Amino acid sequence: MEKRYSTILSMMFIALFLLTGCADNRDDTKESVEQVNQSILDAQAEQEKAWQDFKIETELKINANQKIIDDFKIAMKTTSQKFKATYANRVLTLEQQNIELKKRMNEYQYVGNENWEEFKSGISDDIAVVEKELKEIFEKNN
């Protein structure tokens, strides 16, 4: 009988040990999951901030390009016909490209990093082309 009590008592200790060991492990797992979730949320917030910063910076560049184009169109009113013929179409083309860039920025829906890098690279390259051509026109003008 005493052996039976000691066996039951031993089983209870083992069960208690397993239960408390599993409970601690569940707590660690829960903390790990919470840390992973927080890391994901932090990364998403950082990506969203990068998108917003890029959007603001790009819109400023597009608006600056449009200001240069508008100033150039005003200045073209007082220039020679030869100058107008040479640069009018080029300026209008650049204005259309600039409008298209603004449209692309407004239509782009940031939902994550899937296409973000490709979009960012493409729009940055296109803005650089417009800026370069505007500078070339002004260098030739002066």
C-alpha positions as CSV (number, residue, x, y, z in Angstrom):
1,M,0.0,0.0,0.0
2,E,2.8,2.3,0.8
3,K,4.4,1.6,-2.5
4,R,1.1,2.5,-4.2
5,Y,1.0,5.9,-2.4
6,S,4.6,6.7,-3.3
7,T,3.8,5.8,-7.0
8,I,0.8,8.0,-7.0
9,L,2.7,10.8,-5.2
10,S,5.5,10.4,-7.8
11,M,3.1,10.6,-10.6
12,M,1.6,13.7,-9.2
13,F,5.0,15.4,-8.9
14,I,5.8,14.4,-12.5
15,A,2.5,15.8,-13.7
16,L,3.0,18.9,-11.7
17,F,6.5,19.4,-13.0
18,L,5.3,18.8,-16.6
19,L,2.4,21.2,-16.2
20,T,4.5,24.0,-14.7
21,G,7.2,23.4,-17.2
22,C,4.7,23.7,-20.1
23,A,3.1,26.8,-18.6
24,D,6.4,28.5,-18.5
25,N,7.1,27.5,-22.0
26,R,3.7,28.8,-23.1
27,D,4.5,32.1,-21.5
28,D,7.9,32.3,-23.3
29,T,6.2,31.4,-26.6
30,K,3.5,34.1,-26.0
31,E,6.2,36.7,-25.3
32,S,8.1,35.6,-28.4
33,V,5.0,35.9,-30.6
34,E,4.3,39.3,-29.1
35,Q,7.9,40.4,-29.9
36,V,7.7,39.1,-33.4
37,N,4.3,40.9,-33.9
38,Q,5.8,44.1,-32.5
39,S,8.8,43.8,-34.8
40,I,6.5,43.4,-37.8
41,L,4.4,46.4,-36.8
42,D,7.6,48.5,-36.3
43,A,8.9,47.4,-39.7
44,Q,5.5,48.3,-41.3
45,A,5.5,51.7,-39.6
46,E,9.1,52.3,-40.8
47,Q,8.2,51.4,-44.4
48,E,5.1,53.6,-44.3
49,K,7.2,56.5,-43.1
50,A,9.7,55.9,-45.9
51,W,6.9,55.9,-48.4
52,Q,5.4,59.1,-47.0
53,D,8.9,60.8,-47.0
54,F,9.5,59.6,-50.6
55,K,6.1,60.9,-51.7
56,I,6.6,64.3,-50.2
57,E,10.1,64.6,-51.6
58,T,8.9,63.5,-55.1
59,E,6.0,65.8,-55.1
60,L,8.4,68.7,-54.2
61,K,10.6,67.8,-57.2
62,I,7.6,67.5,-59.5
63,N,6.3,70.9,-58.4
64,A,9.7,72.5,-58.8
65,N,9.9,71.1,-62.3
66,Q,6.5,72.5,-63.1
67,K,7.5,75.9,-61.8
68,I,10.6,75.8,-64.1
69,I,8.4,74.8,-67.0
70,D,5.8,77.6,-66.2
71,D,8.6,80.2,-66.0
72,F,10.1,79.0,-69.2
73,K,6.7,79.2,-71.0
74,I,6.3,82.8,-69.8
75,A,9.9,83.6,-71.0
76,M,9.2,82.0,-74.4
77,K,6.5,84.6,-75.1
78,T,9.2,87.3,-75.5
79,T,11.7,85.2,-77.4
80,S,12.3,84.8,-81.1
81,Q,10.3,82.5,-83.3
82,K,13.3,80.4,-84.0
83,F,13.8,79.8,-80.3
84,K,10.1,79.0,-79.8
85,A,10.2,76.6,-82.7
86,T,13.3,74.9,-81.3
87,Y,12.2,74.5,-77.7
88,A,8.4,74.8,-77.6
89,N,7.7,71.1,-78.4
90,R,10.5,70.0,-76.1
91,V,9.1,72.0,-73.2
92,L,5.5,70.7,-73.8
93,T,6.8,67.2,-73.9
94,L,8.6,67.7,-70.6
95,E,5.5,69.2,-69.1
96,Q,3.5,66.1,-70.2
97,Q,6.1,63.9,-68.6
98,N,5.9,65.9,-65.4
99,I,2.1,65.7,-65.4
100,E,2.3,61.9,-66.0
101,L,4.8,61.6,-63.1
102,K,2.4,63.4,-60.8
103,K,-0.4,61.2,-61.9
104,R,1.6,58.0,-61.3
105,M,2.5,59.3,-57.8
106,N,-1.1,60.0,-57.0
107,E,-2.4,56.7,-58.3
108,Y,0.2,54.5,-56.6
109,Q,-1.2,52.7,-53.6
110,Y,1.5,51.7,-51.2
111,V,0.6,48.3,-49.8
112,G,4.0,47.0,-49.0
113,N,7.5,46.3,-50.3
114,E,6.4,44.0,-53.2
115,N,6.6,46.6,-56.0
116,W,7.8,49.5,-53.9
117,E,11.5,49.4,-54.9
118,E,10.7,49.0,-58.5
119,F,8.2,51.9,-58.4
120,K,10.6,54.1,-56.4
121,S,13.5,53.5,-58.8
122,G,11.4,54.1,-61.9
123,I,9.8,57.3,-60.7
124,S,13.2,58.6,-59.4
125,D,14.8,57.9,-62.8
126,D,12.0,59.6,-64.7
127,I,12.2,62.7,-62.5
128,A,15.9,62.8,-63.0
129,V,15.4,62.7,-66.8
130,V,13.0,65.6,-66.7
131,E,15.3,67.6,-64.4
132,K,18.3,66.9,-66.7
133,E,16.5,68.0,-69.9
134,L,15.2,71.2,-68.2
135,K,18.7,72.0,-67.2
136,E,20.0,71.4,-70.7
137,I,17.3,73.7,-72.2
138,F,18.3,76.5,-69.8
139,E,22.0,76.0,-70.4
140,K,21.4,76.3,-74.2
141,N,19.1,79.3,-73.5
142,N,21.8,81.2,-71.6
